[in-house]
Amino acid sequence: MGVADISHAGGADIVWRDQAGGDRIWFMDGVTRASSAAIAEPGNTHWRIVGVGCLGCGASPSTDKGNHAGKGGGKASPSLLTSTLSSTYDYGSTIETAGDLSLNTTVNEAIDPAGDIDCFRVVIPSAGTITAYTTGTTDTYGYWLDSGGAVLAFNDDTPYPNASLNFSITTSVSPGTYYLRVRHFSASGLGAYGVRERVSPIK
């Protein structure tokens, strides 16, 4: 995710994230990892590191999450810059770069920046019907895609009587791989959301 002298040891330390959303710093001694440390989350899942830099270096080592940037006085240390809308893992925008979405599991994501598309891979073990929906206050638009990327079903807003800005789409499926594509209703819209799907087997 980034390289900076976080430890003030005169070398390059490495900031990285795994696909489960864990953030860590590797403190380097040349090309050898000397030690490592986890980076604490700032209190919710709608943050991610978007850059590593030195905001006026000179103070003690820090892993500031970025929400203090710009506040007056003194010199800042190398810092981790974050976005308040982003998720713990940024899913790809195509079926080739899609991240896995486990059955009956809620994932917190975000449309950020404007025009962002998130694509999730879902593996269906048996024939049935599958429903996907989002939660939150973001106006989402969703599509179910087959293994080749063809649209099977789509939805904008959950219909009456449970109308909301969140989509809810159901389609019949056979065993195999499917994709859920999520975007904002507006091309300029931003916002965090949760996404979940469930499968009802054929009885």
PyMOL commands that place a pseudoatom at each C-alpha (Angstrom):
pseudoatom trace, name=CA, resn=MET, resi=1, chain=A, elem=C, hetatm=0, pos=[0.000, 0.000, 0.000]
pseudoatom trace, name=CA, resn=GLY, resi=2, chain=A, elem=C, hetatm=0, pos=[2.913, 2.314, 0.577]
pseudoatom trace, name=CA, resn=VAL, resi=3, chain=A, elem=C, hetatm=0, pos=[6.507, 2.839, 1.649]
pseudoatom trace, name=CA, resn=ALA, resi=4, chain=A, elem=C, hetatm=0, pos=[7.796, 5.501, 4.082]
pseudoatom trace, name=CA, resn=ASP, resi=5, chain=A, elem=C, hetatm=0, pos=[10.255, 5.907, 6.927]
pseudoatom trace, name=CA, resn=ILE, resi=6, chain=A, elem=C, hetatm=0, pos=[7.628, 5.304, 9.632]
pseudoatom trace, name=CA, resn=SER, resi=7, chain=A, elem=C, hetatm=0, pos=[10.250, 4.342, 12.250]
pseudoatom trace, name=CA, resn=HIS, resi=8, chain=A, elem=C, hetatm=0, pos=[12.536, 7.347, 11.544]
pseudoatom trace, name=CA, resn=ALA, resi=9, chain=A, elem=C, hetatm=0, pos=[15.412, 4.881, 11.178]
pseudoatom trace, name=CA, resn=GLY, resi=10, chain=A, elem=C, hetatm=0, pos=[16.519, 6.322, 7.874]
pseudoatom trace, name=CA, resn=GLY, resi=11, chain=A, elem=C, hetatm=0, pos=[15.171, 3.452, 5.761]
pseudoatom trace, name=CA, resn=ALA, resi=12, chain=A, elem=C, hetatm=0, pos=[11.987, 2.435, 3.994]
pseudoatom trace, name=CA, resn=ASP, resi=13, chain=A, elem=C, hetatm=0, pos=[9.255, 0.721, 6.022]
pseudoatom trace, name=CA, resn=ILE, resi=14, chain=A, elem=C, hetatm=0, pos=[6.382, -1.062, 4.286]
pseudoatom trace, name=CA, resn=VAL, resi=15, chain=A, elem=C, hetatm=0, pos=[2.646, -0.565, 4.949]
pseudoatom trace, name=CA, resn=TRP, resi=16, chain=A, elem=C, hetatm=0, pos=[0.447, -3.337, 3.595]
pseudoatom trace, name=CA, resn=ARG, resi=17, chain=A, elem=C, hetatm=0, pos=[-3.070, -4.793, 3.840]
pseudoatom trace, name=CA, resn=ASP, resi=18, chain=A, elem=C, hetatm=0, pos=[-4.291, -8.346, 3.423]
pseudoatom trace, name=CA, resn=GLN, resi=19, chain=A, elem=C, hetatm=0, pos=[-7.607, -9.233, 1.733]
pseudoatom trace, name=CA, resn=ALA, resi=20, chain=A, elem=C, hetatm=0, pos=[-9.283, -9.711, 5.116]
pseudoatom trace, name=CA, resn=GLY, resi=21, chain=A, elem=C, hetatm=0, pos=[-8.697, -6.016, 5.796]
pseudoatom trace, name=CA, resn=GLY, resi=22, chain=A, elem=C, hetatm=0, pos=[-5.821, -6.251, 8.270]
pseudoatom trace, name=CA, resn=ASP, resi=23, chain=A, elem=C, hetatm=0, pos=[-3.339, -3.335, 8.145]
pseudoatom trace, name=CA, resn=ARG, resi=24, chain=A, elem=C, hetatm=0, pos=[0.286, -3.846, 9.232]
pseudoatom trace, name=CA, resn=ILE, resi=25, chain=A, elem=C, hetatm=0, pos=[3.638, -2.072, 9.146]
pseudoatom trace, name=CA, resn=TRP, resi=26, chain=A, elem=C, hetatm=0, pos=[6.831, -3.950, 8.420]
pseudoatom trace, name=CA, resn=PHE, resi=27, chain=A, elem=C, hetatm=0, pos=[9.767, -2.102, 9.991]
pseudoatom trace, name=CA, resn=MET, resi=28, chain=A, elem=C, hetatm=0, pos=[12.684, -2.837, 7.676]
pseudoatom trace, name=CA, resn=ASP, resi=29, chain=A, elem=C, hetatm=0, pos=[16.424, -3.122, 8.194]
pseudoatom trace, name=CA, resn=GLY, resi=30, chain=A, elem=C, hetatm=0, pos=[17.567, -2.849, 4.603]
pseudoatom trace, name=CA, resn=VAL, resi=31, chain=A, elem=C, hetatm=0, pos=[15.777, -5.693, 2.811]
pseudoatom trace, name=CA, resn=THR, resi=32, chain=A, elem=C, hetatm=0, pos=[15.165, -7.637, 6.035]
pseudoatom trace, name=CA, resn=ARG, resi=33, chain=A, elem=C, hetatm=0, pos=[12.009, -7.289, 8.126]
pseudoatom trace, name=CA, resn=ALA, resi=34, chain=A, elem=C, hetatm=0, pos=[13.194, -6.320, 11.604]
pseudoatom trace, name=CA, resn=SER, resi=35, chain=A, elem=C, hetatm=0, pos=[9.749, -6.276, 13.239]
pseudoatom trace, name=CA, resn=SER, resi=36, chain=A, elem=C, hetatm=0, pos=[6.114, -5.616, 12.474]
pseudoatom trace, name=CA, resn=ALA, resi=37, chain=A, elem=C, hetatm=0, pos=[3.063, -4.028, 14.081]
pseudoatom trace, name=CA, resn=ALA, resi=38, chain=A, elem=C, hetatm=0, pos=[-0.669, -4.050, 13.483]
pseudoatom trace, name=CA, resn=ILE, resi=39, chain=A, elem=C, hetatm=0, pos=[-2.403, -0.733, 12.761]
pseudoatom trace, name=CA, resn=ALA, resi=40, chain=A, elem=C, hetatm=0, pos=[-5.447, -0.157, 14.953]
pseudoatom trace, name=CA, resn=GLU, resi=41, chain=A, elem=C, hetatm=0, pos=[-8.758, 0.527, 13.219]
pseudoatom trace, name=CA, resn=PRO, resi=42, chain=A, elem=C, hetatm=0, pos=[-10.203, 4.013, 13.830]
pseudoatom trace, name=CA, resn=GLY, resi=43, chain=A, elem=C, hetatm=0, pos=[-13.526, 2.737, 15.197]
pseudoatom trace, name=CA, resn=ASN, resi=44, chain=A, elem=C, hetatm=0, pos=[-15.533, 1.676, 12.127]
pseudoatom trace, name=CA, resn=THR, resi=45, chain=A, elem=C, hetatm=0, pos=[-15.089, -0.260, 8.883]
pseudoatom trace, name=CA, resn=HIS, resi=46, chain=A, elem=C, hetatm=0, pos=[-15.574, 2.694, 6.540]
pseudoatom trace, name=CA, resn=TRP, resi=47, chain=A, elem=C, hetatm=0, pos=[-11.917, 3.709, 6.497]
pseudoatom trace, name=CA, resn=ARG, resi=48, chain=A, elem=C, hetatm=0, pos=[-8.959, 2.605, 4.442]
pseudoatom trace, name=CA, resn=ILE, resi=49, chain=A, elem=C, hetatm=0, pos=[-5.393, 3.746, 3.982]
pseudoatom trace, name=CA, resn=VAL, resi=50, chain=A, elem=C, hetatm=0, pos=[-5.137, 5.735, 0.767]
pseudoatom trace, name=CA, resn=GLY, resi=51, chain=A, elem=C, hetatm=0, pos=[-1.551, 6.895, 1.009]
pseudoatom trace, name=CA, resn=VAL, resi=52, chain=A, elem=C, hetatm=0, pos=[1.615, 6.947, 3.069]
pseudoatom trace, name=CA, resn=GLY, resi=53, chain=A, elem=C, hetatm=0, pos=[3.549, 10.172, 3.343]
pseudoatom trace, name=CA, resn=CYS, resi=54, chain=A, elem=C, hetatm=0, pos=[5.413, 12.609, 5.515]
pseudoatom trace, name=CA, resn=LEU, resi=55, chain=A, elem=C, hetatm=0, pos=[3.197, 15.461, 6.664]
pseudoatom trace, name=CA, resn=GLY, resi=56, chain=A, elem=C, hetatm=0, pos=[6.039, 17.767, 7.737]
pseudoatom trace, name=CA, resn=CYS, resi=57, chain=A, elem=C, hetatm=0, pos=[8.394, 15.170, 9.226]
pseudoatom trace, name=CA, resn=GLY, resi=58, chain=A, elem=C, hetatm=0, pos=[10.280, 15.765, 12.432]
pseudoatom trace, name=CA, resn=ALA, resi=59, chain=A, elem=C, hetatm=0, pos=[8.199, 14.484, 15.336]
pseudoatom trace, name=CA, resn=SER, resi=60, chain=A, elem=C, hetatm=0, pos=[8.027, 11.023, 16.862]
pseudoatom trace, name=CA, resn=PRO, resi=61, chain=A, elem=C, hetatm=0, pos=[6.929, 8.022, 14.776]
pseudoatom trace, name=CA, resn=SER, resi=62, chain=A, elem=C, hetatm=0, pos=[3.212, 7.852, 14.167]
pseudoatom trace, name=CA, resn=THR, resi=63, chain=A, elem=C, hetatm=0, pos=[0.553, 5.936, 12.313]
pseudoatom trace, name=CA, resn=ASP, resi=64, chain=A, elem=C, hetatm=0, pos=[-2.010, 8.733, 12.286]
pseudoatom trace, name=CA, resn=LYS, resi=65, chain=A, elem=C, hetatm=0, pos=[-5.199, 7.725, 10.487]
pseudoatom trace, name=CA, resn=GLY, resi=66, chain=A, elem=C, hetatm=0, pos=[-5.360, 11.103, 8.803]
pseudoatom trace, name=CA, resn=ASN, resi=67, chain=A, elem=C, hetatm=0, pos=[-8.266, 12.705, 10.628]
pseudoatom trace, name=CA, resn=HIS, resi=68, chain=A, elem=C, hetatm=0, pos=[-5.853, 15.082, 12.431]
pseudoatom trace, name=CA, resn=ALA, resi=69, chain=A, elem=C, hetatm=0, pos=[-4.219, 16.366, 9.259]
pseudoatom trace, name=CA, resn=GLY, resi=70, chain=A, elem=C, hetatm=0, pos=[-4.326, 20.107, 8.929]
pseudoatom trace, name=CA, resn=LYS, resi=71, chain=A, elem=C, hetatm=0, pos=[-4.780, 20.865, 12.616]
pseudoatom trace, name=CA, resn=GLY, resi=72, chain=A, elem=C, hetatm=0, pos=[-2.436, 23.596, 13.722]
pseudoatom trace, name=CA, resn=GLY, resi=73, chain=A, elem=C, hetatm=0, pos=[0.957, 23.696, 15.291]
pseudoatom trace, name=CA, resn=GLY, resi=74, chain=A, elem=C, hetatm=0, pos=[4.164, 21.696, 15.193]
pseudoatom trace, name=CA, resn=LYS, resi=75, chain=A, elem=C, hetatm=0, pos=[5.591, 19.194, 12.788]
pseudoatom trace, name=CA, resn=ALA, resi=76, chain=A, elem=C, hetatm=0, pos=[3.793, 15.981, 11.931]
pseudoatom trace, name=CA, resn=SER, resi=77, chain=A, elem=C, hetatm=0, pos=[5.400, 12.568, 11.555]
pseudoatom trace, name=CA, resn=PRO, resi=78, chain=A, elem=C, hetatm=0, pos=[5.077, 10.128, 8.637]
pseudoatom trace, name=CA, resn=SER, resi=79, chain=A, elem=C, hetatm=0, pos=[1.376, 9.390, 8.498]
pseudoatom trace, name=CA, resn=LEU, resi=80, chain=A, elem=C, hetatm=0, pos=[-1.156, 7.040, 6.981]
pseudoatom trace, name=CA, resn=LEU, resi=81, chain=A, elem=C, hetatm=0, pos=[-3.708, 9.044, 5.033]
pseudoatom trace, name=CA, resn=THR, resi=82, chain=A, elem=C, hetatm=0, pos=[-7.244, 7.644, 5.049]
pseudoatom trace, name=CA, resn=SER, resi=83, chain=A, elem=C, hetatm=0, pos=[-10.638, 8.099, 3.478]
pseudoatom trace, name=CA, resn=THR, resi=84, chain=A, elem=C, hetatm=0, pos=[-13.769, 8.048, 5.637]
pseudoatom trace, name=CA, resn=LEU, resi=85, chain=A, elem=C, hetatm=0, pos=[-15.950, 6.415, 2.962]
pseudoatom trace, name=CA, resn=SER, resi=86, chain=A, elem=C, hetatm=0, pos=[-13.734, 3.531, 2.029]
pseudoatom trace, name=CA, resn=SER, resi=87, chain=A, elem=C, hetatm=0, pos=[-13.975, -0.052, 3.150]
pseudoatom trace, name=CA, resn=THR, resi=88, chain=A, elem=C, hetatm=0, pos=[-11.563, -2.540, 4.667]
pseudoatom trace, name=CA, resn=TYR, resi=89, chain=A, elem=C, hetatm=0, pos=[-11.000, -4.082, 1.239]
pseudoatom trace, name=CA, resn=ASP, resi=90, chain=A, elem=C, hetatm=0, pos=[-11.585, -2.466, -2.125]
pseudoatom trace, name=CA, resn=TYR, resi=91, chain=A, elem=C, hetatm=0, pos=[-13.372, -4.930, -4.411]
pseudoatom trace, name=CA, resn=GLY, resi=92, chain=A, elem=C, hetatm=0, pos=[-12.577, -4.826, -8.122]
pseudoatom trace, name=CA, resn=SER, resi=93, chain=A, elem=C, hetatm=0, pos=[-14.918, -3.336, -10.711]
pseudoatom trace, name=CA, resn=THR, resi=94, chain=A, elem=C, hetatm=0, pos=[-14.941, -6.275, -13.170]
pseudoatom trace, name=CA, resn=ILE, resi=95, chain=A, elem=C, hetatm=0, pos=[-15.572, -10.019, -12.943]
pseudoatom trace, name=CA, resn=GLU, resi=96, chain=A, elem=C, hetatm=0, pos=[-11.849, -10.561, -13.494]
pseudoatom trace, name=CA, resn=THR, resi=97, chain=A, elem=C, hetatm=0, pos=[-10.971, -8.478, -10.412]
pseudoatom trace, name=CA, resn=ALA, resi=98, chain=A, elem=C, hetatm=0, pos=[-13.989, -9.388, -8.258]
pseudoatom trace, name=CA, resn=GLY, resi=99, chain=A, elem=C, hetatm=0, pos=[-13.522, -10.294, -4.599]
pseudoatom trace, name=CA, resn=ASP, resi=100, chain=A, elem=C, hetatm=0, pos=[-15.227, -13.260, -2.973]
pseudoatom trace, name=CA, resn=LEU, resi=101, chain=A, elem=C, hetatm=0, pos=[-18.525, -12.797, -1.135]
pseudoatom trace, name=CA, resn=SER, resi=102, chain=A, elem=C, hetatm=0, pos=[-19.376, -15.711, 1.152]
pseudoatom trace, name=CA, resn=LEU, resi=103, chain=A, elem=C, hetatm=0, pos=[-22.961, -16.915, 1.411]
pseudoatom trace, name=CA, resn=ASN, resi=104, chain=A, elem=C, hetatm=0, pos=[-25.018, -15.323, 4.192]
pseudoatom trace, name=CA, resn=THR, resi=105, chain=A, elem=C, hetatm=0, pos=[-22.241, -12.885, 5.051]
pseudoatom trace, name=CA, resn=THR, resi=106, chain=A, elem=C, hetatm=0, pos=[-22.522, -9.095, 5.230]
pseudoatom trace, name=CA, resn=VAL, resi=107, chain=A, elem=C, hetatm=0, pos=[-19.658, -7.081, 3.745]
pseudoatom trace, name=CA, resn=ASN, resi=108, chain=A, elem=C, hetatm=0, pos=[-19.208, -3.342, 4.362]
pseudoatom trace, name=CA, resn=GLU, resi=109, chain=A, elem=C, hetatm=0, pos=[-18.151, -1.495, 1.217]
pseudoatom trace, name=CA, resn=ALA, resi=110, chain=A, elem=C, hetatm=0, pos=[-18.323, 1.993, -0.279]
pseudoatom trace, name=CA, resn=ILE, resi=111, chain=A, elem=C, hetatm=0, pos=[-18.863, 3.778, -3.562]
pseudoatom trace, name=CA, resn=ASP, resi=112, chain=A, elem=C, hetatm=0, pos=[-15.754, 5.938, -3.533]
pseudoatom trace, name=CA, resn=PRO, resi=113, chain=A, elem=C, hetatm=0, pos=[-14.706, 7.724, -5.716]
pseudoatom trace, name=CA, resn=ALA, resi=114, chain=A, elem=C, hetatm=0, pos=[-17.686, 8.786, -7.832]
pseudoatom trace, name=CA, resn=GLY, resi=115, chain=A, elem=C, hetatm=0, pos=[-18.294, 6.272, -10.598]
pseudoatom trace, name=CA, resn=ASP, resi=116, chain=A, elem=C, hetatm=0, pos=[-16.834, 3.430, -8.532]
pseudoatom trace, name=CA, resn=ILE, resi=117, chain=A, elem=C, hetatm=0, pos=[-18.218, -0.067, -9.206]
pseudoatom trace, name=CA, resn=ASP, resi=118, chain=A, elem=C, hetatm=0, pos=[-17.797, -3.015, -6.836]
pseudoatom trace, name=CA, resn=CYS, resi=119, chain=A, elem=C, hetatm=0, pos=[-17.956, -6.575, -8.163]
pseudoatom trace, name=CA, resn=PHE, resi=120, chain=A, elem=C, hetatm=0, pos=[-18.372, -9.614, -5.902]
pseudoatom trace, name=CA, resn=ARG, resi=121, chain=A, elem=C, hetatm=0, pos=[-17.870, -13.279, -6.797]
pseudoatom trace, name=CA, resn=VAL, resi=122, chain=A, elem=C, hetatm=0, pos=[-20.423, -15.728, -5.354]
pseudoatom trace, name=CA, resn=VAL, resi=123, chain=A, elem=C, hetatm=0, pos=[-20.091, -19.513, -5.678]
pseudoatom trace, name=CA, resn=ILE, resi=124, chain=A, elem=C, hetatm=0, pos=[-23.444, -21.353, -5.568]
pseudoatom trace, name=CA, resn=PRO, resi=125, chain=A, elem=C, hetatm=0, pos=[-23.250, -25.007, -4.418]
pseudoatom trace, name=CA, resn=SER, resi=126, chain=A, elem=C, hetatm=0, pos=[-26.768, -26.094, -5.402]
pseudoatom trace, name=CA, resn=ALA, resi=127, chain=A, elem=C, hetatm=0, pos=[-29.728, -24.983, -7.520]
pseudoatom trace, name=CA, resn=GLY, resi=128, chain=A, elem=C, hetatm=0, pos=[-32.184, -22.516, -6.025]
pseudoatom trace, name=CA, resn=THR, resi=129, chain=A, elem=C, hetatm=0, pos=[-32.946, -18.810, -5.879]
pseudoatom trace, name=CA, resn=ILE, resi=130, chain=A, elem=C, hetatm=0, pos=[-30.479, -16.213, -4.706]
pseudoatom trace, name=CA, resn=THR, resi=131, chain=A, elem=C, hetatm=0, pos=[-31.298, -12.792, -3.284]
pseudoatom trace, name=CA, resn=ALA, resi=132, chain=A, elem=C, hetatm=0, pos=[-28.837, -9.958, -2.838]
pseudoatom trace, name=CA, resn=TYR, resi=133, chain=A, elem=C, hetatm=0, pos=[-29.529, -6.646, -1.136]
pseudoatom trace, name=CA, resn=THR, resi=134, chain=A, elem=C, hetatm=0, pos=[-27.775, -3.651, 0.357]
pseudoatom trace, name=CA, resn=THR, resi=135, chain=A, elem=C, hetatm=0, pos=[-28.305, -1.788, 3.622]
pseudoatom trace, name=CA, resn=GLY, resi=136, chain=A, elem=C, hetatm=0, pos=[-27.613, 1.782, 4.651]
pseudoatom trace, name=CA, resn=THR, resi=137, chain=A, elem=C, hetatm=0, pos=[-28.531, 5.212, 3.306]
pseudoatom trace, name=CA, resn=THR, resi=138, chain=A, elem=C, hetatm=0, pos=[-26.648, 5.087, -0.017]
pseudoatom trace, name=CA, resn=ASP, resi=139, chain=A, elem=C, hetatm=0, pos=[-28.769, 4.895, -3.190]
pseudoatom trace, name=CA, resn=THR, resi=140, chain=A, elem=C, hetatm=0, pos=[-27.444, 1.649, -4.676]
pseudoatom trace, name=CA, resn=TYR, resi=141, chain=A, elem=C, hetatm=0, pos=[-28.079, -0.132, -7.978]
pseudoatom trace, name=CA, resn=GLY, resi=142, chain=A, elem=C, hetatm=0, pos=[-27.344, -3.847, -8.283]
pseudoatom trace, name=CA, resn=TYR, resi=143, chain=A, elem=C, hetatm=0, pos=[-26.960, -6.501, -10.984]
pseudoatom trace, name=CA, resn=TRP, resi=144, chain=A, elem=C, hetatm=0, pos=[-26.681, -10.276, -10.898]
pseudoatom trace, name=CA, resn=LEU, resi=145, chain=A, elem=C, hetatm=0, pos=[-24.298, -11.538, -13.608]
pseudoatom trace, name=CA, resn=ASP, resi=146, chain=A, elem=C, hetatm=0, pos=[-23.644, -15.058, -14.849]
pseudoatom trace, name=CA, resn=SER, resi=147, chain=A, elem=C, hetatm=0, pos=[-20.162, -16.587, -15.040]
pseudoatom trace, name=CA, resn=GLY, resi=148, chain=A, elem=C, hetatm=0, pos=[-19.501, -14.820, -18.332]
pseudoatom trace, name=CA, resn=GLY, resi=149, chain=A, elem=C, hetatm=0, pos=[-20.681, -11.399, -17.150]
pseudoatom trace, name=CA, resn=ALA, resi=150, chain=A, elem=C, hetatm=0, pos=[-24.111, -11.359, -18.808]
pseudoatom trace, name=CA, resn=VAL, resi=151, chain=A, elem=C, hetatm=0, pos=[-26.831, -9.595, -16.798]
pseudoatom trace, name=CA, resn=LEU, resi=152, chain=A, elem=C, hetatm=0, pos=[-29.396, -11.966, -15.279]
pseudoatom trace, name=CA, resn=ALA, resi=153, chain=A, elem=C, hetatm=0, pos=[-31.369, -9.485, -13.164]
pseudoatom trace, name=CA, resn=PHE, resi=154, chain=A, elem=C, hetatm=0, pos=[-31.053, -5.952, -11.834]
pseudoatom trace, name=CA, resn=ASN, resi=155, chain=A, elem=C, hetatm=0, pos=[-32.770, -3.611, -9.401]
pseudoatom trace, name=CA, resn=ASP, resi=156, chain=A, elem=C, hetatm=0, pos=[-32.605, -0.011, -8.225]
pseudoatom trace, name=CA, resn=ASP, resi=157, chain=A, elem=C, hetatm=0, pos=[-34.799, 0.405, -5.147]
pseudoatom trace, name=CA, resn=THR, resi=158, chain=A, elem=C, hetatm=0, pos=[-36.434, -2.188, -2.912]
pseudoatom trace, name=CA, resn=PRO, resi=159, chain=A, elem=C, hetatm=0, pos=[-40.116, -2.282, -3.955]
pseudoatom trace, name=CA, resn=TYR, resi=160, chain=A, elem=C, hetatm=0, pos=[-43.152, -1.416, -1.852]
pseudoatom trace, name=CA, resn=PRO, resi=161, chain=A, elem=C, hetatm=0, pos=[-44.039, -2.134, 0.976]
pseudoatom trace, name=CA, resn=ASN, resi=162, chain=A, elem=C, hetatm=0, pos=[-40.413, -2.103, 2.135]
pseudoatom trace, name=CA, resn=ALA, resi=163, chain=A, elem=C, hetatm=0, pos=[-39.311, 0.645, -0.232]
pseudoatom trace, name=CA, resn=SER, resi=164, chain=A, elem=C, hetatm=0, pos=[-35.842, 2.102, 0.288]
pseudoatom trace, name=CA, resn=LEU, resi=165, chain=A, elem=C, hetatm=0, pos=[-32.842, 3.413, -1.627]
pseudoatom trace, name=CA, resn=ASN, resi=166, chain=A, elem=C, hetatm=0, pos=[-31.268, -0.049, -1.361]
pseudoatom trace, name=CA, resn=PHE, resi=167, chain=A, elem=C, hetatm=0, pos=[-31.665, -2.608, -4.117]
pseudoatom trace, name=CA, resn=SER, resi=168, chain=A, elem=C, hetatm=0, pos=[-32.968, -6.152, -3.615]
pseudoatom trace, name=CA, resn=ILE, resi=169, chain=A, elem=C, hetatm=0, pos=[-32.669, -8.603, -6.502]
pseudoatom trace, name=CA, resn=THR, resi=170, chain=A, elem=C, hetatm=0, pos=[-33.636, -12.267, -6.740]
pseudoatom trace, name=CA, resn=THR, resi=171, chain=A, elem=C, hetatm=0, pos=[-32.871, -14.697, -9.548]
pseudoatom trace, name=CA, resn=SER, resi=172, chain=A, elem=C, hetatm=0, pos=[-32.901, -18.455, -10.142]
pseudoatom trace, name=CA, resn=VAL, resi=173, chain=A, elem=C, hetatm=0, pos=[-29.491, -20.120, -10.204]
pseudoatom trace, name=CA, resn=SER, resi=174, chain=A, elem=C, hetatm=0, pos=[-27.849, -23.456, -10.910]
pseudoatom trace, name=CA, resn=PRO, resi=175, chain=A, elem=C, hetatm=0, pos=[-24.624, -24.573, -9.219]
pseudoatom trace, name=CA, resn=GLY, resi=176, chain=A, elem=C, hetatm=0, pos=[-21.742, -22.407, -10.389]
pseudoatom trace, name=CA, resn=THR, resi=177, chain=A, elem=C, hetatm=0, pos=[-20.097, -18.995, -10.140]
pseudoatom trace, name=CA, resn=TYR, resi=178, chain=A, elem=C, hetatm=0, pos=[-22.066, -15.757, -10.292]
pseudoatom trace, name=CA, resn=TYR, resi=179, chain=A, elem=C, hetatm=0, pos=[-21.209, -12.096, -9.815]
pseudoatom trace, name=CA, resn=LEU, resi=180, chain=A, elem=C, hetatm=0, pos=[-22.944, -9.248, -8.025]
pseudoatom trace, name=CA, resn=ARG, resi=181, chain=A, elem=C, hetatm=0, pos=[-22.157, -5.774, -9.377]
pseudoatom trace, name=CA, resn=VAL, resi=182, chain=A, elem=C, hetatm=0, pos=[-22.955, -2.707, -7.267]
pseudoatom trace, name=CA, resn=ARG, resi=183, chain=A, elem=C, hetatm=0, pos=[-22.864, 0.960, -8.257]
pseudoatom trace, name=CA, resn=HIS, resi=184, chain=A, elem=C, hetatm=0, pos=[-24.407, 4.225, -7.083]
pseudoatom trace, name=CA, resn=PHE, resi=185, chain=A, elem=C, hetatm=0, pos=[-27.653, 5.285, -8.748]
pseudoatom trace, name=CA, resn=SER, resi=186, chain=A, elem=C, hetatm=0, pos=[-26.054, 8.636, -9.562]
pseudoatom trace, name=CA, resn=ALA, resi=187, chain=A, elem=C, hetatm=0, pos=[-22.845, 8.867, -11.581]
pseudoatom trace, name=CA, resn=SER, resi=188, chain=A, elem=C, hetatm=0, pos=[-21.590, 11.504, -9.119]
pseudoatom trace, name=CA, resn=GLY, resi=189, chain=A, elem=C, hetatm=0, pos=[-22.815, 9.748, -5.958]
pseudoatom trace, name=CA, resn=LEU, resi=190, chain=A, elem=C, hetatm=0, pos=[-20.705, 8.520, -3.042]
pseudoatom trace, name=CA, resn=GLY, resi=191, chain=A, elem=C, hetatm=0, pos=[-21.514, 6.539, 0.060]
pseudoatom trace, name=CA, resn=ALA, resi=192, chain=A, elem=C, hetatm=0, pos=[-20.946, 3.516, 2.275]
pseudoatom trace, name=CA, resn=TYR, resi=193, chain=A, elem=C, hetatm=0, pos=[-23.192, 0.468, 2.218]
pseudoatom trace, name=CA, resn=GLY, resi=194, chain=A, elem=C, hetatm=0, pos=[-23.484, -3.097, 3.442]
pseudoatom trace, name=CA, resn=VAL, resi=195, chain=A, elem=C, hetatm=0, pos=[-24.165, -5.952, 1.022]
pseudoatom trace, name=CA, resn=ARG, resi=196, chain=A, elem=C, hetatm=0, pos=[-25.508, -9.433, 1.762]
pseudoatom trace, name=CA, resn=GLU, resi=197, chain=A, elem=C, hetatm=0, pos=[-26.939, -12.334, -0.179]
pseudoatom trace, name=CA, resn=ARG, resi=198, chain=A, elem=C, hetatm=0, pos=[-28.816, -15.535, 0.680]
pseudoatom trace, name=CA, resn=VAL, resi=199, chain=A, elem=C, hetatm=0, pos=[-29.731, -18.687, -1.228]
pseudoatom trace, name=CA, resn=SER, resi=200, chain=A, elem=C, hetatm=0, pos=[-33.034, -20.546, -0.984]
pseudoatom trace, name=CA, resn=PRO, resi=201, chain=A, elem=C, hetatm=0, pos=[-32.564, -24.125, -2.268]
pseudoatom trace, name=CA, resn=ILE, resi=202, chain=A, elem=C, hetatm=0, pos=[-35.160, -25.811, -4.474]
pseudoatom trace, name=CA, resn=LYS, resi=203, chain=A, elem=C, hetatm=0, pos=[-37.419, -27.943, -2.303]
for i in range(1, 203): cmd.bond("trace and resi %d" % i, "trace and resi %d" % (i + 1))
show_as sticks, trace
zoom trace
